[in-house]
Amino acid sequence: MHEEVWTRERASAVLEKSDRLQSEDARELWNRVGLRPGMTVVDVGAGSGFYTFPASERVGPTGRVFAVDVSHELIDLIRERSAERHQSNIEALVSRPDQVPLPSNLADRVLLANVLHGVPPATVAEAVRILRPGGRLVDVDWKKEATPGGPPVEHRLAAAEARRTLEGYGLETGAEWDLGPYHYALMLEKKRRA
């Protein structure tokens, strides 16, 4: 896995391209994973907030969205944009890869979007820790094939590899689907306590 901290400029150039809106539909993703008003979501590796802002709209004023990233610049960007958009249910937090500053069993949904191929195992363990029992972890990542944009193919995980990796953290496999032409999505559930 390779780990990289993005700057505001690089995020704007890469993460906010108009063709991303067409190929990766954040609203459709949140609909598909059953995100409802009042829920708590954690977007781990939130980047510029591509998935954060639609999640905020979906959970509404009674819900909460935590945008977590290792980049101070991108967290500042999310804070600025959430203030401009009056999305007060978003809290943007700088994180270390091995320590997400949130309590255990907090979230109804945890999102890892386009990051699983590049984060250390400790980040995945933290994502699972903050997910409540019965909650769902959602992984969106690049298909392991040549696509316009995205990381090199050799850095990507095929959906089956990603599923096996996440199941290794005690998650139970749920759904798998294509999210646009270049991405897949996986949804796995954290086992409920016996």
The 8 nearest C-alpha neighbors of each residue, nearest first, counted from 0:
[[1, 117, 116, 118, 2, 119, 154, 115],
 [2, 0, 117, 118, 3, 116, 154, 119],
 [1, 3, 117, 118, 0, 4, 119, 116],
 [2, 4, 5, 1, 117, 118, 69, 70],
 [5, 3, 70, 69, 6, 2, 68, 71],
 [4, 6, 9, 70, 3, 10, 7, 73],
 [7, 5, 9, 8, 72, 10, 73, 4],
 [6, 8, 10, 9, 73, 72, 11, 5],
 [9, 7, 11, 6, 10, 12, 5, 13],
 [10, 8, 12, 6, 11, 7, 13, 5],
 [11, 9, 14, 7, 13, 8, 12, 6],
 [10, 12, 8, 15, 9, 13, 14, 7],
 [11, 13, 9, 10, 8, 14, 15, 16],
 [12, 14, 10, 11, 15, 16, 9, 148],
 [15, 13, 10, 11, 16, 12, 47, 19],
 [14, 16, 11, 13, 12, 17, 19, 10],
 [15, 17, 19, 18, 14, 13, 12, 20],
 [18, 16, 19, 20, 15, 21, 14, 22],
 [17, 19, 21, 20, 16, 22, 15, 23],
 [20, 18, 22, 21, 17, 16, 23, 15],
 [19, 21, 18, 17, 23, 22, 24, 16],
 [20, 22, 18, 19, 23, 24, 17, 179],
 [21, 23, 179, 19, 20, 180, 18, 24],
 [24, 22, 179, 19, 20, 21, 178, 25],
 [23, 25, 27, 26, 20, 28, 22, 21],
 [26, 24, 28, 27, 50, 23, 29, 53],
 [27, 25, 29, 28, 24, 53, 30, 54],
 [26, 28, 30, 24, 25, 29, 31, 178],
 [27, 29, 25, 31, 26, 30, 32, 24],
 [30, 28, 26, 32, 34, 31, 27, 25],
 [31, 29, 27, 33, 28, 32, 34, 26],
 [30, 32, 28, 29, 33, 27, 34, 26],
 [33, 31, 29, 30, 34, 28, 186, 137],
 [34, 32, 30, 31, 35, 29, 28, 108],
 [33, 35, 29, 32, 30, 57, 58, 38],
 [36, 34, 58, 38, 33, 57, 37, 30],
 [37, 35, 58, 59, 38, 62, 57, 61],
 [62, 36, 38, 61, 58, 35, 59, 39],
 [37, 39, 62, 36, 58, 35, 107, 40],
 [38, 40, 63, 106, 107, 62, 64, 108],
 [41, 39, 64, 108, 106, 109, 107, 65],
 [40, 42, 65, 109, 64, 66, 43, 110],
 [41, 43, 110, 66, 45, 109, 67, 65],
 [44, 42, 67, 45, 111, 110, 41, 68],
 [43, 45, 68, 46, 67, 42, 114, 111],
 [46, 44, 42, 43, 48, 66, 68, 67],
 [45, 47, 48, 44, 73, 68, 10, 49],
 [46, 48, 73, 49, 77, 45, 10, 76],
 [47, 49, 51, 45, 50, 46, 52, 77],
 [48, 50, 51, 47, 52, 25, 46, 45],
 [51, 49, 48, 25, 53, 52, 54, 45],
 [52, 50, 48, 54, 49, 53, 55, 66],
 [51, 53, 55, 54, 50, 48, 49, 56],
 [52, 54, 56, 55, 51, 50, 26, 57],
 [55, 53, 57, 51, 52, 56, 58, 50],
 [56, 54, 52, 53, 57, 58, 64, 59],
 [55, 57, 53, 59, 54, 58, 52, 86],
 [56, 58, 54, 55, 59, 36, 53, 35],
 [59, 36, 57, 62, 37, 35, 55, 38],
 [60, 58, 56, 36, 62, 57, 61, 55],
 [59, 61, 62, 88, 58, 37, 63, 87],
 [62, 60, 37, 59, 36, 58, 63, 38],
 [37, 63, 61, 58, 38, 59, 60, 39],
 [64, 62, 39, 88, 89, 40, 38, 65],
 [63, 65, 40, 89, 41, 39, 55, 88],
 [64, 66, 41, 90, 91, 89, 42, 67],
 [67, 65, 91, 42, 45, 41, 92, 90],
 [68, 66, 92, 43, 45, 44, 93, 91],
 [67, 69, 44, 93, 70, 94, 45, 43],
 [68, 70, 94, 93, 95, 71, 4, 96],
 [71, 69, 72, 73, 68, 4, 74, 5],
 [70, 72, 74, 73, 93, 75, 69, 68],
 [73, 71, 75, 70, 74, 7, 6, 76],
 [72, 74, 76, 75, 70, 71, 47, 7],
 [73, 75, 77, 71, 76, 72, 91, 78],
 [76, 74, 78, 72, 73, 77, 71, 79],
 [75, 77, 73, 79, 74, 78, 80, 72],
 [78, 76, 80, 74, 79, 75, 81, 48],
 [79, 77, 75, 81, 76, 80, 91, 74],
 [80, 78, 76, 82, 77, 81, 75, 83],
 [79, 81, 83, 77, 82, 78, 84, 76],
 [80, 82, 86, 84, 78, 83, 79, 85],
 [81, 83, 85, 79, 80, 84, 78, 86],
 [84, 82, 80, 81, 85, 79, 86, 78],
 [83, 85, 81, 86, 82, 80, 87, 79],
 [86, 84, 82, 83, 87, 81, 80, 88],
 [87, 85, 81, 84, 88, 89, 82, 55],
 [86, 88, 89, 85, 81, 82, 60, 90],
 [87, 89, 63, 86, 64, 60, 55, 90],
 [90, 88, 64, 87, 65, 63, 86, 91],
 [89, 91, 65, 66, 64, 92, 88, 78],
 [92, 90, 66, 74, 65, 67, 78, 89],
 [93, 91, 67, 66, 94, 74, 90, 68],
 [94, 92, 68, 69, 67, 71, 74, 70],
 [95, 93, 69, 99, 68, 67, 92, 96],
 [94, 96, 98, 97, 69, 99, 93, 68],
 [97, 95, 122, 98, 94, 121, 69, 119],
 [96, 98, 121, 122, 95, 99, 125, 119],
 [99, 97, 95, 96, 100, 94, 125, 122],
 [98, 100, 94, 101, 125, 95, 97, 96],
 [101, 99, 98, 94, 102, 92, 93, 95],
 [102, 100, 99, 103, 129, 105, 98, 65],
 [103, 101, 105, 129, 104, 100, 128, 99],
 [102, 104, 129, 128, 105, 101, 130, 131],
 [131, 103, 105, 129, 130, 106, 128, 102],
 [106, 104, 129, 131, 103, 130, 102, 107],
 [107, 105, 130, 39, 108, 40, 131, 129],
 [106, 108, 134, 39, 40, 38, 131, 130],
 [109, 107, 40, 135, 106, 136, 134, 41],
 [110, 108, 41, 136, 40, 42, 137, 130],
 [109, 111, 42, 137, 43, 136, 112, 138],
 [110, 112, 138, 43, 114, 137, 139, 115],
 [113, 111, 139, 114, 138, 110, 140, 44],
 [112, 114, 140, 139, 115, 141, 111, 116],
 [113, 115, 117, 112, 116, 111, 118, 44],
 [116, 114, 117, 118, 113, 111, 140, 112],
 [117, 115, 155, 114, 156, 0, 118, 154],
 [118, 116, 1, 0, 2, 114, 115, 119],
 [117, 119, 115, 2, 114, 0, 116, 122],
 [118, 120, 121, 122, 0, 117, 96, 123],
 [119, 121, 123, 122, 124, 118, 97, 125],
 [122, 120, 97, 124, 119, 123, 125, 96],
 [123, 121, 125, 96, 97, 120, 124, 119],
 [122, 124, 126, 120, 125, 121, 127, 119],
 [125, 123, 121, 127, 122, 126, 128, 120],
 [124, 126, 128, 122, 123, 127, 121, 99],
 [127, 125, 123, 124, 128, 129, 122, 130],
 [126, 128, 130, 124, 125, 129, 123, 168],
 [129, 127, 125, 103, 126, 130, 124, 104],
 [128, 130, 103, 104, 105, 126, 127, 106],
 [131, 129, 106, 104, 127, 128, 105, 134],
 [104, 130, 132, 134, 105, 106, 133, 107],
 [133, 131, 191, 189, 134, 190, 192, 130],
 [132, 134, 191, 189, 190, 188, 131, 135],
 [135, 133, 107, 131, 132, 189, 188, 108],
 [136, 134, 188, 108, 187, 189, 137, 186],
 [135, 137, 109, 187, 108, 186, 110, 188],
 [138, 136, 186, 110, 185, 109, 111, 135],
 [137, 139, 111, 185, 184, 112, 110, 140],
 [140, 138, 184, 112, 113, 183, 111, 185],
 [141, 139, 113, 182, 183, 112, 138, 142],
 [140, 142, 182, 181, 143, 183, 113, 155],
 [143, 141, 182, 144, 181, 157, 183, 140],
 [142, 144, 157, 155, 152, 156, 141, 145],
 [143, 145, 142, 152, 146, 141, 181, 155],
 [144, 146, 152, 147, 143, 142, 151, 148],
 [147, 145, 148, 144, 181, 149, 142, 141],
 [146, 148, 149, 145, 181, 150, 144, 18],
 [149, 147, 146, 150, 13, 151, 145, 181],
 [148, 150, 151, 147, 141, 146, 152, 113],
 [149, 151, 152, 154, 148, 155, 141, 153],
 [150, 152, 153, 154, 149, 155, 145, 148],
 [151, 153, 155, 154, 143, 144, 150, 145],
 [152, 154, 151, 155, 143, 156, 150, 144],
 [155, 153, 152, 151, 116, 150, 156, 0],
 [156, 154, 152, 116, 143, 153, 157, 141],
 [157, 155, 160, 161, 116, 143, 158, 154],
 [156, 158, 143, 160, 159, 142, 161, 155],
 [157, 159, 161, 160, 162, 156, 183, 142],
 [158, 160, 162, 157, 161, 163, 156, 164],
 [161, 159, 157, 163, 162, 158, 156, 164],
 [162, 160, 164, 158, 159, 163, 156, 165],
 [161, 163, 159, 165, 164, 160, 166, 158],
 [164, 162, 166, 160, 161, 165, 167, 159],
 [163, 165, 161, 167, 162, 166, 160, 168],
 [164, 166, 167, 162, 168, 163, 161, 170],
 [165, 167, 170, 163, 168, 169, 164, 162],
 [166, 168, 165, 164, 169, 163, 170, 162],
 [169, 167, 166, 165, 170, 124, 127, 164],
 [168, 170, 166, 167, 171, 189, 190, 165],
 [171, 169, 166, 189, 188, 168, 187, 165],
 [172, 170, 188, 187, 166, 189, 173, 169],
 [173, 171, 187, 170, 188, 174, 186, 166],
 [172, 174, 187, 186, 171, 188, 175, 185],
 [173, 175, 186, 185, 172, 176, 187, 184],
 [174, 176, 185, 184, 186, 173, 177, 183],
 [177, 175, 184, 183, 178, 174, 185, 182],
 [178, 176, 183, 179, 182, 184, 180, 175],
 [179, 177, 183, 182, 184, 23, 176, 180],
 [178, 180, 22, 23, 181, 177, 182, 24],
 [179, 181, 182, 22, 178, 177, 23, 183],
 [182, 180, 142, 179, 141, 146, 22, 183],
 [183, 181, 141, 142, 178, 140, 179, 177],
 [182, 184, 177, 178, 176, 140, 139, 142],
 [183, 185, 139, 176, 138, 175, 178, 177],
 [186, 184, 175, 138, 137, 174, 139, 187],
 [185, 187, 137, 174, 173, 136, 135, 138],
 [188, 186, 172, 173, 136, 171, 135, 170],
 [187, 189, 135, 171, 170, 134, 133, 190],
 [190, 188, 170, 132, 133, 134, 135, 191],
 [191, 189, 132, 133, 188, 170, 192, 171],
 [192, 190, 132, 133, 193, 189, 131, 134],
 [191, 193, 190, 132, 133, 189, 131, 104],
 [192, 191, 190, 132, 133, 189, 131, 169]]
